[in-house]
């Protein structure tokens, strides 16, 4: 982090009001960029160069012991475990040593505050950083750490749910859309979100399903009416740790896939998934083998036709009449197709055991079809 002269000057002035000694602020080149003694600004400070080299504090007992120095104590300043500058307090080292701790702590706090202000002036960027570090970062940033909590002003222990939304049509990231969303999220001081071209990620403090569902439905309505965009949401479980947040994010992504590709519902909570919880982890494992074993003798067209047939058959609880009416075919034609499915797969959809096997196989087929 590079400290500007303006920020450095604000820091030394603030510290002098408490310590009542002259304070100097040196950059990484050992140049005094701010001082409560204006005459010293711009001078080279060889003591600071030694501090930067050794990464240790330096006591100067006599004026000009090093070029550009006065007696006092010079200290390295750290930000995120890296030296970013040197701060010095002028005076007899024995007299000013009692201020060393408060000097470094105050300076580092003021730098952190300035950093937060720099990031927070653009709330959108700050929230994007939190979401990226908390949910996407493979390094698994630990937000229980006080340093992260202080820098980002984000308390991970507050109960939240991760919500992953997807726009069904491409759109440009619109400032107006972002401002609308800011007004729609609950508890804006603790609920954060990041808007991208195709996705909307929310860490919502609304943890009760009914309340969160209402809020998300209102967002969907706003986005549709004001911007003509369709939005589908998947919702993860409640989280109060960094690890649980990443788990909730994974659940939200899975729920979104299920809602968008299969259930065709606008909002899907992970805890409301049934077969989805069982099948989603298996889609890259044994599930495709299972589908191939059951449906392997069917052509792609037959798979599509029989999938539609089986869905209608399930919807109408096995009623031949209602199923035939929905498909606009004669009852005898429907019976023939059910028999054909039995003959080609070896599983009879009229029998509960065989129907369950067929349903699972077609469900896996449909997921794979939509992910191609």
C-alpha positions in Angstrom: 0.0 0.0 0.0 1.4 3.4 -1.0 0.7 6.2 1.4 0.0 9.6 -0.1 1.6 12.8 1.3 -1.9 14.0 2.1 -2.7 11.0 4.2 0.7 11.0 5.9 0.3 14.6 6.9 -3.1 13.9 8.4 -1.6 11.1 10.3 1.3 13.1 11.8 -1.0 16.0 12.7 -3.4 13.6 14.5 -0.7 11.9 16.4 1.0 15.1 17.5 -2.3 16.3 19.1 -2.0 13.3 21.5 1.7 12.9 21.9 2.8 16.6 21.7 6.1 15.8 19.9 7.2 16.4 16.4 6.3 13.5 14.1 7.9 12.6 10.7 6.6 10.2 8.1 9.1 8.7 5.6 8.2 6.8 2.5 9.9 3.7 1.1 12.7 5.8 -0.4 13.5 7.3 2.9 12.2 10.8 2.0 10.2 12.7 4.6 6.8 13.2 2.9 5.0 14.6 5.9 6.0 16.3 9.1 4.7 18.4 11.9 7.9 20.5 11.2 7.2 21.8 7.7 10.9 22.6 7.1 11.8 18.9 7.1 9.4 17.8 4.4 11.2 16.7 1.3 14.5 15.9 3.1 16.3 12.6 2.8 16.3 10.7 6.1 19.1 8.2 6.2 17.8 6.8 9.5 14.6 5.7 7.7 16.7 4.0 5.1 18.4 1.9 7.8 15.0 1.1 9.3 13.7 -0.1 5.9 16.9 -2.2 5.4 17.0 -3.8 8.8 13.2 -3.9 9.5 14.0 -2.8 13.0 13.4 0.4 15.0 16.3 2.9 15.3 17.2 5.2 18.2 19.1 8.4 17.2 20.8 9.8 20.2 22.3 12.9 18.5 21.1 15.3 15.8 22.7 14.5 12.4 23.9 11.1 13.7 22.6 10.1 10.3 22.1 12.5 7.4 18.8 14.3 7.7 18.0 13.0 11.2 17.3 14.5 14.6 17.5 12.6 17.9 14.5 10.5 18.5 13.1 7.0 17.6 12.2 5.8 14.1 9.9 2.8 13.6 8.9 0.6 10.7 5.2 0.7 9.8 3.5 -2.5 8.7 0.4 -3.2 6.7 -0.7 -6.7 6.0 2.7 -7.9 7.2 4.7 -5.7 4.8 6.7 -2.6 5.6 5.0 0.4 3.9 6.8 3.4 5.6 8.7 4.7 8.5 7.4 7.0 11.3 9.7 8.9 13.6 9.2 10.9 16.8 11.6 13.7 17.6 13.1 14.0 21.1 15.4 12.4 23.6 15.1 8.6 23.0 14.7 8.0 26.8 11.9 10.5 27.0 10.0 9.5 23.9 10.4 5.7 24.2 7.2 5.6 26.3 5.3 6.7 23.2 6.6 4.1 20.8 3.8 1.6 21.3 1.0 4.2 21.0 2.8 5.8 18.0 2.9 2.6 16.0 -0.5 1.4 17.0 -2.1 4.8 16.2 -0.3 5.1 12.9 -1.3 1.6 11.8 -4.9 2.1 12.9 -5.1 5.4 11.0 -3.6 3.7 7.9 -6.1 0.9 8.2 -8.9 3.4 8.5 -7.7 5.3 5.5 -7.4 2.0 3.5 -11.0 1.2 4.5 -12.2 4.6 3.4 -10.3 4.2 0.1 -12.0 0.9 -0.5 -15.4 1.8 1.0 -15.8 5.0 -1.0 -16.9 2.5 -3.6 -19.2 0.1 -1.6 -19.6 -2.1 -4.7 -15.9 -2.8 -4.9 -15.6 -3.5 -1.2 -18.4 -6.0 -1.2 -17.0 -7.6 -4.3 -13.7 -8.1 -2.5 -15.5 -9.7 0.5 -17.5 -12.1 -1.6 -14.5 -13.0 -3.7 -12.2 -13.6 -0.7 -14.9 -15.4 1.4 -16.6 -17.5 -1.2 -14.4 -17.8 -4.3 -10.9 -17.7 -2.8 -9.2 -21.1 -2.9 -6.9 -19.9 -0.2 -9.9 -19.9 2.2 -9.6 -16.5 3.7 -10.4 -16.7 7.4 -12.8 -13.9 8.3 -12.8 -14.9 11.9 -9.4 -13.3 12.0 -9.7 -9.9 13.6 -7.5 -8.3 10.9 -9.9 -9.2 8.1 -12.9 -8.3 10.2 -11.4 -4.9 10.9 -10.3 -4.2 7.4 -13.5 -5.2 5.7 -15.9 -4.4 8.4 -17.6 -7.7 7.9 -18.6 -9.9 10.8 -18.9 -13.5 9.5 -20.5 -14.7 12.7 -23.8 -12.9 12.0 -26.2 -15.5 10.6 -26.6 -15.3 6.9 -27.6 -17.3 3.9 -25.7 -17.3 0.6 -28.0 -16.6 -2.3 -26.8 -17.2 -5.9 -28.8 -15.7 -8.7 -28.5 -16.1 -12.4 -29.9 -13.8 -15.1 -31.5 -15.9 -17.9 -30.5 -13.3 -20.5 -27.2 -11.4 -20.9 -27.1 -7.8 -19.8 -24.6 -5.1 -19.2 -23.7 -4.4 -15.6 -25.9 -1.4 -15.1 -25.3 1.3 -12.4 -29.0 1.9 -12.2 -29.6 -1.8 -11.5 -27.0 -1.9 -8.8 -28.6 1.1 -7.1 -32.0 -0.5 -7.3 -30.6 -3.6 -5.7 -29.0 -1.6 -2.9 -32.5 -0.4 -1.9 -34.0 -3.9 -2.1 -31.5 -5.9 0.1 -32.4 -6.1 3.8 -30.2 -4.6 6.5 -27.7 -3.0 4.0 -25.1 -2.6 6.7 -24.7 -6.3 7.1 -26.2 -7.8 3.9 -23.7 -7.6 1.0 -24.0 -8.5 -2.7 -22.0 -8.5 -5.9 -23.5 -8.0 -9.3 -21.8 -9.4 -12.4 -22.8 -9.8 -16.0 -24.7 -13.1 -15.5 -24.8 -13.6 -11.7 -25.9 -11.9 -8.5 -24.4 -13.2 -5.3 -26.0 -12.1 -2.0 -25.0 -12.8 1.6 -28.4 -12.1 3.2 -29.2 -11.6 6.9 -32.7 -12.8 6.2 -32.3 -16.4 7.4 -36.0 -17.4 7.7 -37.1 -19.0 4.4 -40.5 -17.3 4.2 -39.0 -13.8 4.7 -36.1 -14.4 2.4 -38.4 -15.8 -0.3 -40.5 -12.7 -0.1 -37.5 -10.5 -0.5 -36.0 -12.4 -3.4 -39.4 -12.5 -5.1 -39.6 -8.7 -4.8 -36.1 -8.4 -6.3 -37.2 -10.6 -9.2 -40.3 -8.5 -9.8 -38.3 -5.3 -9.7 -35.6 -6.6 -12.1 -38.3 -7.9 -14.5 -40.5 -4.8 -14.5 -37.7 -2.2 -14.5 -35.0 -3.9 -16.6 -36.8 -6.7 -18.5 -34.5 -9.3 -17.0 -35.5 -12.8 -15.6 -33.6 -13.9 -12.5 -33.5 -17.3 -10.8 -32.2 -17.9 -7.3 -30.6 -20.8 -5.4 -30.3 -20.5 -1.6 -27.9 -22.2 0.7 -28.1 -23.0 4.4 -27.5 -20.6 7.3 -23.8 -19.9 7.9 -21.9 -18.2 10.8 -18.3 -19.1 9.9 -16.0 -18.8 6.9 -16.1 -22.5 6.2 -19.9 -22.6 6.5 -20.2 -19.6 4.2 -18.3 -21.5 1.5 -20.5 -24.6 2.1 -23.7 -22.4 1.8 -22.3 -21.0 -1.4 -21.8 -24.4 -2.9 -25.4 -25.3 -1.8 -26.7 -22.2 -3.4 -25.0 -23.0 -6.7 -26.4 -26.5 -6.7 -29.9 -25.2 -5.9 -29.6 -22.7 -8.7 -28.7 -25.4 -11.2 -31.7 -27.5 -10.0 -34.1 -24.6 -10.2 -32.9 -23.3 -13.6 -32.5 -26.6 -15.4 -35.0 -29.0 -14.0 -37.6 -27.7 -11.6 -38.2 -24.5 -13.6 -38.9 -22.6 -10.3 -37.8 -19.0 -9.6 -36.4 -19.7 -6.1 -35.0 -23.0 -4.7 -33.8 -23.5 -1.2 -31.2 -26.3 -0.7 -33.0 -27.8 2.2 -36.1 -28.2 0.0 -34.3 -30.4 -2.6 -35.2 -34.0 -2.5 -33.5 -36.1 -5.2 -31.3 -33.2 -6.0 -29.3 -33.6 -2.8 -28.7 -37.3 -3.7 -28.0 -36.8 -7.4 -25.9 -33.7 -7.6 -22.8 -35.1 -6.0 -23.0 -38.2 -8.2 -23.3 -36.5 -11.6 -19.6 -36.8 -12.3 -19.4 -40.3 -10.8 -21.6 -43.4 -11.0 -24.8 -41.6 -12.0 -24.0 -41.4 -15.8 -23.2 -45.1 -15.8 -26.5 -45.8 -14.2 -28.3 -43.7 -16.8 -26.5 -45.5 -19.6 -27.3 -48.9 -18.2 -31.1 -48.1 -18.1 -31.5 -46.0 -21.2 -28.6 -47.1 -23.3 -30.8 -48.9 -25.9 -32.9 -45.7 -26.6 -32.1 -43.2 -29.3 -31.8 -39.5 -28.4 -35.2 -38.8 -29.8 -36.7 -41.7 -27.9 -35.1 -40.5 -24.7 -36.7 -37.1 -25.2 -40.1 -38.4 -26.1 -40.2 -40.9 -23.2 -39.0 -38.3 -20.8 -41.9 -36.1 -21.6 -44.2 -39.1 -21.4 -42.9 -40.1 -17.9 -43.2 -36.6 -16.5 -46.8 -36.4 -17.5 -47.5 -39.9 -16.2 -46.1 -38.9 -12.8 -47.8 -35.5 -12.8 -51.2 -37.2 -13.2 -50.3 -40.0 -10.7 -50.6 -42.7 -13.4 -54.0 -41.6 -14.7 -54.1 -42.8 -18.4 -57.0 -40.5 -19.2 -55.5 -37.3 -17.8 -52.1 -38.1 -19.1 -53.4 -38.8 -22.6 -55.4 -35.6 -22.6 -52.4 -33.5 -21.7 -50.3 -35.1 -24.4 -53.1 -34.8 -27.0 -53.0 -38.5 -27.8 -55.5 -41.3 -27.6 -55.5 -43.5 -24.5 -54.5 -46.6 -26.6 -51.6 -44.6 -28.1 -50.4 -43.8 -24.5 -50.7 -47.5 -23.5 -48.7 -48.5 -26.6 -45.9 -46.0 -25.7 -45.8 -47.2 -22.1 -45.5 -50.8 -23.3 -42.8 -49.7 -25.8 -40.8 -48.1 -22.9 -41.1 -51.3 -21.0 -39.9 -53.4 -24.0 -36.9 -51.2 -24.8 -35.6 -50.7 -21.3 -36.8 -53.8 -19.5 -38.5 -51.6 -16.9 -42.3 -51.3 -16.6 -43.3 -47.7 -15.7 -46.6 -49.1 -14.3 -44.8 -50.9 -11.5 -43.5 -48.7 -8.6 -40.1 -50.2 -8.4 -39.4 -50.0 -12.1 -41.0 -46.5 -12.3 -38.5 -45.3 -9.7 -35.6 -46.7 -11.7 -36.8 -45.0 -14.9 -37.5 -41.7 -13.1 -33.9 -41.6 -11.7 -32.4 -42.5 -15.1 -34.4 -39.8 -17.0 -33.6 -37.3 -14.3 -29.9 -37.9 -14.7 -30.3 -37.8 -18.5 -32.0 -34.4 -18.3 -29.4 -32.9 -16.1 -26.6 -34.1 -18.4 -28.6 -32.8 -21.4 -28.9 -29.3 -20.0 -25.2 -29.2 -19.0 -23.9 -30.1 -22.4 
